[in-house]
Amino acid sequence: MTPTDDAARADLAHPQSAYRVLPYDPQAPPPDLPAGHGGIAVHAWCPPAAERHTLAPMVGVDGEPATYGWGHALIVVPAGERLVEVQYIEPQQSTMVTVEEGAIVLVEYAASYDAVTPGSLGAPGQRPRGTPMPLPAAIAAAMGVASLGCLAAQLPFILLGDHLMLALVLGPVVGVGAGALFLVRWRRRALRGRR
C-alpha cells in the first residue's frame, strides 16, 4: 500500500483519538456536523520520491491525537480556535485554525523529501520541503562505500605486503571519502537546480 492510496486507508482515526474522525472526500458534499461543532479536513500526503523513508504522521488537535496515516480525514471539533499539530516522534509543524460552527476548515500536510527537513502544514497547496535524493544516487553511494570497504581486506595481499593495518584502515577511509564526495557533489547540484 502506498502512502497516497486514500481508498486503502479510509479510516485514519488514531486509536486514542479524543475526537470523532470521519472519512472525508473533498469532492462529496460535506457531512452534517453536530450543533456547536465544526470540522478540520486534513489531507496528509507524501511525495513519491520520499515514500520509502517517510513515516506516517500523527495529526493532533489541541494536544490530543486525532488521525494517523496518509490520506483525507475529517476531525469533528467544537467551534473555536484550534491548534493543529503534525508529529512523528516529536512535533514537526503546527498551525492555529478558527473553526466556525457547521463549517469545515481545510488543512494540508505535505511530508518533506528528506528525513531531516520538517514537512509543510497549512492551507491547501502545500509543497514538500527538502531535496529529493534519487534512489540510484543513494544506492550508488552505499555501494561505493561498501565495495571500497571490502576491498580493504584484499589490499594487503595485492599492494602492500606486510602493511596489514595500513591496508585495513585505508580501504574504509577511501570508501567513506568517495561516498561523502559523491553526496556533497549531488547536494551542490541539487541546490544549483533550485536557483
C-alpha positions as CSV (number, residue, x, y, z in Angstrom):
1,M,0.0,0.0,0.0
2,T,1.4,3.4,-1.0
3,P,1.0,6.3,1.4
4,T,-1.1,8.2,-1.1
5,D,-3.7,5.5,-1.5
6,D,-6.7,7.0,0.2
7,A,-9.1,4.1,-0.6
8,A,-6.8,1.7,1.2
9,R,-6.8,3.9,4.4
10,A,-10.4,5.2,4.6
11,D,-10.3,5.2,8.4
12,L,-7.4,7.3,9.7
13,A,-8.6,7.7,13.2
14,H,-5.9,7.4,15.8
15,P,-6.6,4.6,18.3
16,Q,-6.5,7.1,21.2
17,S,-8.3,9.9,19.3
18,A,-10.2,12.3,21.6
19,Y,-12.3,13.5,18.6
20,R,-14.7,11.9,16.2
21,V,-12.9,11.2,12.9
22,L,-14.7,10.6,9.7
23,P,-13.5,9.6,6.2
24,Y,-13.5,12.8,4.0
25,D,-14.0,13.1,0.3
26,P,-13.3,16.7,-0.9
27,Q,-15.5,16.1,-3.9
28,A,-18.5,14.9,-2.0
29,P,-21.0,17.1,-0.1
30,P,-19.9,17.9,3.5
31,P,-21.4,15.7,6.2
32,D,-23.8,17.0,8.8
33,L,-22.0,18.2,11.9
34,P,-23.4,18.3,15.5
35,A,-24.6,21.6,16.9
36,G,-21.8,23.7,18.2
37,H,-19.2,21.8,16.2
38,G,-17.2,22.3,13.0
39,G,-14.7,20.2,11.2
40,I,-11.0,20.2,10.3
41,A,-10.5,18.4,7.0
42,V,-6.9,17.1,7.0
43,H,-5.1,15.9,3.9
44,A,-1.8,14.4,4.7
45,W,0.3,13.3,1.7
46,C,3.9,12.2,0.9
47,P,5.8,12.9,-2.4
48,P,6.5,9.7,-4.3
49,A,10.3,10.3,-4.0
50,A,10.1,10.1,-0.2
51,E,7.7,7.1,0.2
52,R,10.5,4.6,1.2
53,H,11.8,6.6,4.2
54,T,8.9,8.7,5.4
55,L,6.9,7.6,8.4
56,A,3.1,8.1,8.5
57,P,2.3,11.3,10.5
58,M,0.1,11.7,13.5
59,V,-2.1,14.8,13.4
60,G,-3.3,16.1,16.7
61,V,-5.7,18.9,17.7
62,D,-5.1,20.9,20.9
63,G,-2.5,18.4,22.1
64,E,-4.7,15.3,21.6
65,P,-4.1,12.7,18.9
66,A,-6.7,12.7,16.2
67,T,-5.5,10.9,13.0
68,Y,-2.7,8.7,12.0
69,G,-1.6,7.9,8.4
70,W,-1.8,9.3,4.9
71,G,-5.0,10.5,3.1
72,H,-8.1,12.6,3.8
73,A,-9.9,12.7,7.2
74,L,-12.4,15.0,8.8
75,I,-11.9,15.7,12.5
76,V,-15.1,16.9,14.3
77,V,-14.2,19.5,16.9
78,P,-16.1,22.1,19.0
79,A,-16.2,25.5,17.3
80,G,-13.4,28.0,18.2
81,E,-9.6,28.4,17.9
82,R,-7.8,25.1,17.5
83,L,-4.1,24.2,17.4
84,V,-3.4,21.6,14.7
85,E,-0.1,19.7,15.1
86,V,1.7,17.1,12.9
87,Q,4.2,14.9,14.6
88,Y,6.3,11.8,14.1
89,I,8.2,11.2,17.4
90,E,8.1,14.8,18.3
91,P,6.0,17.8,17.0
92,Q,7.1,18.8,13.5
93,Q,4.7,21.6,12.4
94,S,1.7,23.4,14.0
95,T,-0.8,25.9,12.9
96,M,-3.8,27.7,14.5
97,V,-7.1,27.5,12.8
98,T,-10.5,29.1,13.5
99,V,-13.3,26.6,13.2
100,E,-16.8,28.1,12.8
101,E,-20.0,26.2,13.8
102,G,-21.1,24.0,10.9
103,A,-18.1,24.9,8.8
104,I,-15.1,22.9,7.6
105,V,-11.5,24.2,7.7
106,L,-9.1,22.7,5.1
107,V,-5.6,21.8,6.3
108,E,-2.9,20.1,4.3
109,Y,0.3,18.5,5.3
110,A,3.0,17.7,2.8
111,A,5.8,15.5,4.0
112,S,9.4,16.5,3.2
113,Y,11.6,14.8,0.7
114,D,14.2,14.0,3.3
115,A,14.2,12.8,6.8
116,V,15.8,16.0,8.2
117,T,13.5,18.8,6.9
118,P,10.1,19.1,8.6
119,G,7.1,18.9,6.2
120,S,4.7,21.8,5.3
121,L,1.5,22.4,7.2
122,G,-1.2,25.0,6.3
123,A,-3.9,25.8,3.8
124,P,-4.3,23.6,0.8
125,G,-1.5,23.9,-1.8
126,Q,1.4,22.9,0.5
127,R,4.6,21.7,-1.3
128,P,7.2,19.3,0.1
129,R,10.3,20.8,1.6
130,G,13.9,19.5,1.3
131,T,15.7,18.0,-1.6
132,P,14.8,14.6,-3.1
133,M,17.7,12.2,-3.3
134,P,17.2,9.9,-6.2
135,L,17.2,6.3,-5.3
136,P,20.0,5.5,-7.8
137,A,22.2,8.1,-6.1
138,A,21.7,6.7,-2.7
139,I,22.3,3.1,-3.9
140,A,25.5,4.2,-5.7
141,A,26.9,6.0,-2.6
142,A,26.2,3.0,-0.4
143,M,27.7,0.6,-3.0
144,G,30.8,2.7,-3.3
145,V,31.3,2.7,0.5
146,A,30.7,-1.0,0.8
147,S,32.8,-2.1,-2.1
148,L,35.8,0.1,-1.2
149,G,35.4,-1.2,2.4
150,C,35.5,-4.8,1.2
151,L,38.5,-4.1,-1.0
152,A,40.4,-3.1,2.2
153,A,40.6,-6.8,3.2
154,Q,42.3,-7.7,0.0
155,L,44.7,-4.8,-0.2
156,P,47.5,-6.3,2.0
157,F,47.8,-9.2,-0.4
158,I,47.7,-7.2,-3.6
159,L,49.5,-3.9,-2.9
160,L,51.2,-3.5,0.5
161,G,52.5,-6.9,1.5
162,D,53.5,-6.5,5.2
163,H,51.4,-3.3,5.9
164,L,48.2,-5.0,7.0
165,M,47.0,-2.3,9.4
166,L,47.5,0.5,6.8
167,A,45.6,-1.5,4.2
168,L,42.7,-2.2,6.7
169,V,42.4,1.5,7.5
170,L,43.0,2.8,4.0
171,G,40.1,0.9,2.3
172,P,37.2,2.2,4.6
173,V,38.7,5.7,4.7
174,V,38.8,5.9,0.9
175,G,35.3,4.4,0.6
176,V,33.7,6.8,3.0
177,G,35.6,9.7,1.4
178,A,34.4,8.7,-2.0
179,G,30.8,8.3,-0.8
180,A,30.9,11.7,1.0
181,L,32.4,13.4,-2.0
182,F,29.6,11.9,-4.2
183,L,26.9,13.2,-1.7
184,V,28.4,16.7,-1.5
185,R,28.5,17.0,-5.3
186,W,25.0,15.7,-5.5
187,R,23.8,18.2,-2.9
188,R,25.5,21.2,-4.7
189,R,24.0,20.1,-8.0
190,A,20.5,19.9,-6.4
191,L,20.9,23.4,-4.8
192,R,22.0,24.9,-8.1
193,G,19.0,23.4,-9.8
194,R,16.7,25.3,-7.4
195,R,18.0,28.8,-8.3
